[in-house]
Amino acid sequence: MILIRLVLREVPENLRSIILMATLSAISTTALLALVEAASKAAEGEGASARLVLMFLITIMLFGVTHNYVLITASQDVERLIHRLRVGVFEAVRHSDLPTVEGIGRAALEGALTQSTQTLATTLPLLVIAAQQSLMLVFLGGYMAWLSPLACLLAFGFATLALATRLARMRSLGREMNEAAHTENAVFDGLTDLLDGFKEVRMSRARAEALRIDLLGRSAEARRANTAMKARWGWEFALLQAMFFMLIGLMVFVVPLFTQNFHQVVVPAVTVALFIVGPIGTLAHVAPMVMQTESALADIEGMRKRLADVSNDEPRDGSGPPVPAPQSIVLAAASFAYRDREGRELFAVGPLSVEFQAGEIAFITGGNGSGKSTMMRLITGLVPLASGTLLVDGVPIDGPLRPAYRDNISAVFSDFHLSRRLLGIASVDPERAAALIERMGMADKVSLRDGAFSTVALSTGQRKRLALIVAELEDKPIVVLDEWAADQDPHFRRAFYEEILPDLKSRGKIVICVTHDDRWFHVADRIHHMSEGKFVK
């Protein structure tokens, strides 16, 4: 099982102490029952002695200390384990390549990092409690066997039957739970249509009415499924409780028929039977969670393995030779193809041969689907070449050099992400930052405080201006801008082409822009047009 392998691998340092404390906790519980029996017999004579009272108090303290240690230590180990699993996925994502991450998809990655880890955070502590309760059952069984072997056989045989019945019925209940979850997801899908498409809904009464009817139907189906599932839960709980009551009846009415002198131990035997009801109930509740835990662990481990299995020769420890500020970048007969999981080609670019020089502005043009974005990914080293070479100052950029090469690039992609924090920028000159914000016309909307923008809740064009400010603060030798001007008003579009780009050029940077603005083609030193994945003249 993945769970057992993971526990043995990740938390060996506390495993022995947890087992020891769980054993002492189980012994103390059994000792409490023995002391109660001794005290009840003593009460028939001279009454309970001070020695028994002291032993009883010590046993309670032992139980409290050991039980508390197991729960706290196990919780700490569980959270440490979840932290390691999260970090493992983080690192696997960080060192994977872009096509693999995009192929897996955001939903699957978020599911592994949120839903699966939340499942583990819920189930693993309960599984620790279940393990402790199982150990307690062993000692309680030994004590009951000492009182009456037949009572022990009947009690644990019946308890095993009750547990097996519960697990068997839980399989069918699991199907009803899945159906209920599916109907709830359908309701949320309908709610997404309402919220994301609110403007469209308000524009058409017919559409709004159709959506209302659809939501009513989905909600009614969710109500039916949830009601049936909860009714089944209630029935299952009542059945389990009834079976435990029958266990007490066995002790009181059946065992005396086959055992002489059972009346002498009937009280402690029934007490033990009552004590095992709790652990058995816990096992009945927790046992189905083993499969949930295994599924969550398999999801996380599978995701990490899929990311780690990517053929990637980049160094993972931050090592590797440096790449000086480039003076030229060359793609020589470079090609790349997107493929599905079966390896079938979906879209290909290349062979591409192009050169970019320091102190020059290069425009990349072409229609939608011509391969511009893929070419930008190749030139920035985000995706590995299927064939051909990426050269920087005549040096091939292979796996060990790619991270250092990318460190020379500031990029604002068309699907860019803007963080409020200036991540990776060691120090920021406040005056320069304020001047850049003023230059971008954002002084009345944004300020820079403690290494973070005051807000990024802005329009797409305004956020692109902030992203360009970040690129300026990074001050790297290569600047890549993908359709930056597309979301700007005429004033900033003109400023971009006539002021910002020439300023970058004057500072000796390699400037590469994807653009459709033919009005400003004269600004470029080189123009490369793409069509169907190739450069054309």
VEXFIGU-340032 format. One line per 8 residues: number of its first residue (from 1); for each residue x, y, z of C-alpha. Coordinates in nm, 3 decimals, padded with zeros to 5 digits. Each point is the difference from the previous one (the first is absolute). Last residue first. Layout:
N
NUM) X Y Z  ...;
# end
This chain:
537
537) 00.925 03.683 -04.669  -00.121 -00.300 00.194  00.100 -00.137 00.340  -00.164 -00.332 00.077  -00.275 -00.142 00.222  -00.287 00.046 -00.244  00.091 00.363 -00.067  00.255 00.217 00.176;
529) 00.136 00.345 -00.089  00.337 00.118 00.130  00.064 00.374 00.015  00.347 00.134 00.083  00.116 00.346 00.109  -00.348 00.084 00.118  -00.137 00.353 00.041  -00.113 00.012 -00.365;
521) -00.254 -00.271 00.080  -00.192 00.261 00.200  -00.319 00.026 -00.208  00.025 -00.375 -00.062  -00.128 -00.058 00.357  -00.037 -00.380 -00.002  00.260 -00.068 00.268  00.222 -00.264 00.162;
513) 00.297 00.184 00.140  00.367 -00.097 00.048  00.242 00.253 00.148  00.364 -00.101 00.055  00.125 00.273 00.232  00.274 00.251 -00.073  -00.131 00.284 00.214  -00.102 00.193 -00.310;
505) -00.222 -00.291 -00.101  -00.195 00.014 00.325  -00.051 00.376 -00.048  -00.108 -00.056 -00.361  -00.263 -00.249 00.124  -00.137 00.231 00.270  -00.021 00.324 -00.200  -00.146 -00.036 -00.350;
497) -00.151 -00.348 00.013  -00.123 -00.002 00.359  -00.087 00.369 00.009  -00.221 -00.044 -00.308  -00.182 -00.293 00.159  -00.016 00.196 00.323  -00.192 00.287 -00.162  -00.213 -00.223 -00.224;
489) -00.133 -00.203 00.296  00.178 -00.322 00.087  -00.132 -00.356 -00.023  00.186 -00.110 -00.316  00.317 00.189 00.093  00.163 -00.291 00.182  -00.072 -00.253 -00.279  00.280 -00.225 00.132;
481) 00.291 00.196 00.144  00.345 -00.159 00.043  00.277 00.209 00.155  00.357 -00.135 00.006  00.285 00.168 00.191  -00.177 -00.003 00.338  -00.098 00.312 00.193  -00.216 -00.178 00.259;
473) -00.151 00.340 00.083  -00.085 00.052 -00.368  -00.165 -00.343 -00.021  -00.204 00.080 00.312  -00.108 00.330 -00.158  -00.100 -00.198 -00.310  -00.221 -00.220 00.219  -00.153 00.316 00.151;
465) -00.081 00.126 -00.350  -00.149 -00.338 -00.085  -00.218 00.031 00.310  -00.129 00.330 -00.134  -00.085 -00.154 -00.337  -00.180 -00.293 00.159  -00.205 00.228 00.224  00.086 00.028 00.366;
457) -00.020 -00.200 00.321  00.379 -00.012 00.031  00.011 00.201 00.321  00.243 00.172 00.239  00.287 -00.145 -00.199  00.253 -00.189 00.211  00.360 00.040 00.115  -00.088 00.168 00.328;
449) -00.222 00.254 -00.172  -00.029 00.081 -00.370  -00.291 00.223 -00.094  -00.287 -00.048 -00.239  -00.299 00.193 -00.133  00.088 00.372 -00.011  00.363 -00.074 -00.090  -00.097 -00.237 -00.281;
441) 00.076 00.215 -00.305  00.276 -00.233 -00.117  00.263 00.274 00.043  -00.126 00.067 00.352  00.037 -00.368 00.093  00.348 00.001 -00.155  00.098 00.313 00.195  -00.130 -00.147 00.326;
433) 00.202 -00.318 -00.057  00.311 00.201 -00.078  -00.044 00.209 00.314  -00.068 -00.303 00.217  00.313 -00.185 -00.125  -00.099 -00.363 00.037  00.210 -00.271 00.158  00.019 -00.377 -00.041;
425) -00.245 -00.038 -00.287  -00.096 -00.367 -00.008  -00.367 00.055 00.079  -00.128 00.355 -00.022  -00.318 -00.074 00.191  -00.341 00.079 -00.147  00.044 -00.281 -00.250  -00.085 00.049 -00.366;
417) -00.065 -00.305 -00.217  00.048 00.026 -00.375  -00.222 -00.162 -00.264  00.126 00.232 -00.275  00.352 -00.041 00.135  00.194 00.272 00.179  00.361 -00.117 00.010  00.323 00.100 00.171;
409) 00.287 -00.222 -00.114  00.356 -00.045 00.128  -00.103 -00.254 00.266  -00.133 -00.211 -00.290  00.362 -00.064 -00.107  00.099 -00.112 00.349  -00.292 -00.244 00.005  00.079 -00.128 -00.355;
401) 00.374 -00.062 00.047  -00.012 -00.350 00.152  -00.265 -00.110 -00.256  00.164 00.126 -00.320  00.059 00.354 -00.119  00.247 -00.034 -00.287  00.272 00.270 00.016  00.034 00.232 -00.304;
393) -00.078 00.315 00.198  -00.314 -00.178 00.119  -00.100 -00.288 -00.224  -00.326 -00.199 00.004  00.042 -00.307 -00.219  -00.201 -00.225 -00.229  -00.235 -00.279 00.090  -00.282 -00.067 00.244;
385) 00.104 00.315 00.178  -00.076 00.018 00.369  -00.277 00.230 00.121  00.039 00.308 00.218  00.339 00.082 -00.151  -00.091 00.363 -00.074  00.049 -00.040 -00.376  -00.204 -00.320 -00.001;
377) -00.288 00.146 00.198  -00.001 00.302 -00.228  -00.020 -00.232 -00.303  -00.297 -00.174 00.162  -00.173 00.334 00.048  00.059 00.099 -00.363  -00.114 -00.332 -00.148  -00.236 00.120 -00.277;
369) -00.308 -00.085 00.204  -00.132 00.355 -00.005  00.164 00.198 -00.278  00.362 00.105 -00.028  00.254 00.249 00.125  00.318 -00.016 00.206  00.167 00.339 00.040  00.371 00.035 00.081;
361) 00.150 00.305 00.170  00.378 00.019 00.003  00.265 00.098 00.254  00.099 -00.362 00.058  -00.066 -00.221 -00.302  -00.271 -00.254 -00.087  00.045 -00.276 -00.259  -00.247 -00.235 -00.168;
353) -00.016 -00.353 -00.138  -00.320 -00.194 00.063  -00.060 -00.354 -00.125  -00.254 00.032 00.117  -00.322 -00.006 00.191  -00.231 -00.291 00.068  -00.360 -00.049 00.110  -00.195 -00.305 00.118;
345) 00.244 -00.286 -00.062  -00.116 -00.334 00.135  00.202 -00.127 00.294  -00.285 -00.186 00.168  -00.013 00.259 00.275  -00.044 00.278 -00.258  00.288 00.170 -00.176  00.126 00.355 -00.040;
337) 00.288 00.022 -00.246  00.331 00.187 00.007  00.255 00.109 -00.254  00.324 00.195 -00.014  00.204 00.021 -00.323  00.238 00.243 00.175  -00.156 00.236 00.255  00.253 00.271 00.072;
329) 00.039 00.242 00.288  00.262 00.276 -00.004  00.173 00.230 00.248  -00.096 -00.212 00.298  00.067 00.114 00.359  00.224 -00.274 00.135  -00.135 -00.357 00.045  00.109 -00.158 00.327;
321) 00.104 -00.367 00.030  -00.232 -00.236 00.184  -00.123 -00.029 00.355  -00.342 00.098 00.131  -00.059 -00.348 00.140  -00.227 -00.134 -00.270  00.240 00.015 -00.295  -00.180 -00.012 -00.337;
313) 00.015 -00.335 -00.178  -00.375 -00.037 -00.027  -00.165 -00.314 -00.128  -00.323 00.033 00.192  -00.032 -00.281 00.252  -00.005 00.246 00.290  -00.332 00.153 -00.107  -00.169 -00.336 -00.047;
305) 00.155 -00.125 00.323  -00.127 00.299 00.198  -00.349 -00.037 -00.142  -00.004 -00.373 00.066  00.122 00.051 00.357  -00.266 00.263 00.064  -00.286 -00.200 -00.156  00.119 -00.328 00.156;
297) 00.010 00.170 00.339  -00.356 00.129 -00.042  -00.125 -00.342 -00.117  00.176 -00.180 00.285  -00.148 00.245 00.249  -00.350 -00.039 -00.142  00.043 -00.379 00.002  00.106 00.008 00.365;
289) -00.293 00.230 00.073  -00.240 -00.292 -00.032  00.155 -00.146 00.320  -00.050 00.319 00.204  -00.366 -00.026 00.101  -00.006 -00.375 00.061  00.336 00.026 00.176  -00.133 00.274 00.226;
281) -00.313 -00.201 00.076  00.216 -00.300 00.089  00.212 00.220 00.227  -00.310 00.137 00.177  -00.188 -00.329 00.034  00.309 -00.162 00.154  -00.057 00.180 00.330  -00.359 -00.120 00.030;
273) 00.114 -00.359 -00.047  00.270 00.059 00.263  -00.268 00.121 00.242  -00.216 -00.301 -00.083  00.291 -00.228 00.086  00.079 00.199 00.316  -00.364 -00.037 00.120  -00.049 -00.362 -00.112;
265) 00.311 -00.122 00.180  -00.154 -00.189 00.293  -00.320 -00.065 -00.189  00.205 -00.199 -00.247  00.025 -00.269 00.267  -00.085 -00.270 -00.253  00.014 00.087 -00.367  -00.237 -00.107 -00.277;
257) -00.331 00.160 00.096  00.180 00.287 00.176  00.147 00.105 -00.341  -00.341 00.050 -00.161  -00.197 00.247 00.216  00.236 00.264 00.141  00.299 -00.014 -00.231  -00.209 -00.068 -00.309;
249) -00.232 00.285 00.092  00.298 00.236 00.016  00.090 -00.105 -00.356  -00.362 00.054 -00.104  00.039 00.360 00.112  00.303 00.025 -00.229  -00.205 -00.135 -00.290  -00.270 00.259 00.070;
241) 00.260 00.278 -00.009  00.124 -00.119 -00.338  -00.351 -00.021 -00.139  -00.084 00.351 00.125  00.312 00.140 -00.164  -00.074 -00.176 -00.329  -00.358 00.123 00.002  00.109 00.358 00.065;
233) 00.262 -00.016 -00.276  -00.260 -00.139 -00.239  -00.230 00.290 00.083  00.292 00.233 -00.062  00.066 -00.152 -00.344  -00.367 00.005 -00.101  -00.033 00.363 00.108  00.322 00.093 -00.179;
225) -00.111 -00.164 -00.326  -00.347 00.154 00.008  00.129 00.346 00.092  00.266 -00.017 -00.272  -00.269 -00.094 -00.254  -00.213 00.292 00.115  00.298 00.234 -00.029  00.073 -00.120 -00.353;
217) -00.360 00.042 -00.107  -00.028 00.343 00.156  00.327 00.103 -00.164  -00.122 -00.109 -00.344  -00.332 00.182 00.048  00.185 00.317 00.102  00.241 -00.034 -00.295  -00.291 -00.028 -00.243;
209) -00.165 00.301 00.163  00.315 00.208 -00.024  00.054 -00.097 -00.363  -00.358 00.098 -00.087  00.032 00.323 00.196  00.306 00.092 -00.204  00.259 00.271 00.071  00.009 -00.067 00.373;
201) 00.117 -00.356 -00.067  00.273 00.124 -00.235  00.127 00.240 00.265  -00.011 -00.268 00.268  00.194 -00.254 -00.207  00.272 -00.062 00.254  -00.250 00.011 00.287  -00.290 -00.198 -00.150;
193) 00.209 -00.250 -00.195  00.213 -00.052 00.310  -00.317 -00.066 00.200  -00.091 -00.269 -00.252  00.340 -00.163 00.046  -00.045 00.028 00.376  -00.331 -00.187 -00.023  00.162 -00.270 -00.216;
185) 00.276 -00.035 00.258  -00.266 -00.061 00.266  -00.157 -00.269 -00.221  00.335 -00.174 -00.037  00.065 00.015 00.376  -00.339 -00.162 00.064  00.075 -00.272 -00.255  00.339 -00.060 00.158;
177) -00.163 -00.026 00.343  -00.258 -00.246 -00.140  00.280 -00.214 -00.142  00.182 00.014 00.333  -00.315 -00.125 00.172  00.024 -00.312 -00.216  00.355 -00.056 00.119  -00.091 00.101 00.356;
169) -00.235 -00.298 00.024  00.292 -00.240 -00.024  00.200 00.205 00.248  -00.282 00.001 00.255  -00.066 -00.369 -00.038  00.370 -00.073 00.051  00.004 00.218 00.312  -00.310 -00.166 00.145;
161) 00.139 -00.346 -00.074  00.331 00.094 00.164  -00.190 00.128 00.305  -00.197 -00.326 00.016  00.318 -00.205 -00.009  00.161 00.236 00.246  -00.278 -00.035 00.254  -00.071 -00.369 -00.059;
153) 00.364 -00.106 00.030  00.066 00.226 00.298  -00.311 -00.122 00.181  00.106 -00.359 -00.068  00.353 00.062 00.130  -00.136 00.155 00.321  00.188 00.240 00.231  00.347 -00.070 -00.143;
145) -00.147 00.017 -00.352  -00.154 00.336 00.095  00.342 00.133 00.105  00.166 -00.123 -00.319  -00.275 00.152 -00.211  00.037 00.331 00.180  00.372 -00.012 -00.074  -00.052 -00.067 -00.371;
137) -00.289 00.247 -00.020  00.229 00.276 00.131  00.241 -00.067 -00.285  -00.286 00.042 -00.244  -00.096 00.326 00.172  00.352 00.134 -00.050  -00.011 -00.096 -00.366  -00.340 00.168 -00.033;
129) 00.135 00.316 00.162  00.286 00.002 -00.250  -00.250 -00.053 -00.281  -00.200 00.297 00.129  00.312 00.216 -00.010  00.060 -00.115 -00.362  -00.355 00.058 -00.122  -00.053 00.374 00.028;
121) 00.344 00.136 -00.091  00.024 -00.269 -00.268  -00.327 00.110 -00.157  00.116 00.361 00.016  00.321 -00.106 -00.177  -00.203 -00.164 -00.277  -00.237 00.294 -00.039  00.268 00.269 00.004;
113) 00.332 -00.087 -00.165  -00.120 -00.299 -00.203  -00.319 00.177 -00.105  00.191 00.316 -00.084  00.223 -00.202 -00.231  -00.295 -00.174 -00.165  -00.192 00.326 -00.048  00.304 00.185 -00.136;
105) 00.061 -00.245 -00.278  00.215 -00.307 -00.040  00.080 00.096 -00.360  00.081 00.360 00.100  00.246 -00.125 00.261  00.154 -00.247 -00.247  00.023 00.257 -00.280  00.166 00.253 00.236;
97) 00.282 -00.217 00.126  00.046 -00.147 00.346  00.241 00.138 00.258  -00.244 00.234 00.172  -00.287 -00.249 -00.025  00.208 -00.275 00.164  00.117 00.244 00.266  -00.355 00.103 00.085;
89) -00.112 -00.365 -00.005  00.274 -00.097 00.246  -00.075 00.309 00.209  -00.361 -00.113 00.029  00.102 -00.354 00.094  00.249 00.128 00.256  -00.261 00.231 00.155  -00.250 -00.287 00.012;
81) 00.256 -00.212 00.186  00.078 00.282 00.243  -00.374 00.047 00.060  -00.040 -00.374 00.065  00.307 -00.011 00.224  -00.132 00.288 00.210  -00.343 -00.162 00.025  00.159 -00.334 00.096;
73) 00.205 00.169 00.271  -00.304 00.180 00.141  -00.232 -00.304 -00.010  00.252 -00.252 00.131  00.125 00.231 00.275  -00.355 00.076 00.115  -00.081 -00.370 00.027  00.323 -00.064 00.191;
65) -00.050 00.284 00.248  -00.371 -00.057 00.055  00.032 -00.377 00.036  00.288 00.032 00.245  -00.195 00.256 00.202  -00.300 -00.233 00.015  00.226 -00.286 00.106  00.155 00.212 00.275;
57) -00.348 00.092 00.128  -00.112 -00.364 00.006  00.322 -00.111 00.169  -00.054 00.264 00.270  -00.362 -00.110 00.051  00.104 -00.365 00.013  00.268 00.076 00.262  -00.243 00.208 00.204;
49) -00.212 -00.313 00.035  -00.347 -00.049 -00.144  -00.255 -00.133 00.247  00.026 -00.246 00.290  -00.177 -00.288 -00.166  -00.238 00.026 -00.297  00.172 00.324 -00.099  00.323 -00.193 -00.044;
41) -00.160 -00.202 -00.278  -00.111 00.318 -00.176  00.347 00.153 00.052  00.170 -00.300 -00.158  -00.234 00.014 -00.302  00.056 00.374 -00.036  00.376 -00.058 00.028  -00.013 -00.259 -00.277;
33) -00.198 00.238 -00.221  00.249 00.279 00.062  00.287 -00.238 -00.075  -00.150 -00.070 -00.342  -00.006 00.371 -00.077  00.355 00.041 00.136  00.123 -00.285 -00.219  -00.156 00.161 -00.309;
25) 00.164 00.334 00.081  00.332 -00.172 00.066  -00.024 -00.169 -00.342  -00.085 00.331 -00.167  00.299 00.157 00.174  00.235 -00.270 -00.127  -00.144 00.009 -00.353  00.033 00.379 -00.008;
17) 00.358 -00.020 00.134  00.095 -00.254 -00.264  -00.151 00.200 -00.286  00.153 00.331 00.104  00.325 -00.014 -00.202  -00.143 -00.220 -00.276  -00.234 00.271 -00.132  00.055 00.029 -00.378;
9) 00.107 -00.341 -00.128  -00.189 -00.231 00.235  -00.309 00.220 -00.022  00.022 00.018 -00.380  00.042 -00.372 -00.044  -00.298 -00.066 00.227  -00.221 00.250 -00.181  00.100 -00.116 -00.349;
1) -00.113 -00.351 00.081;
# end
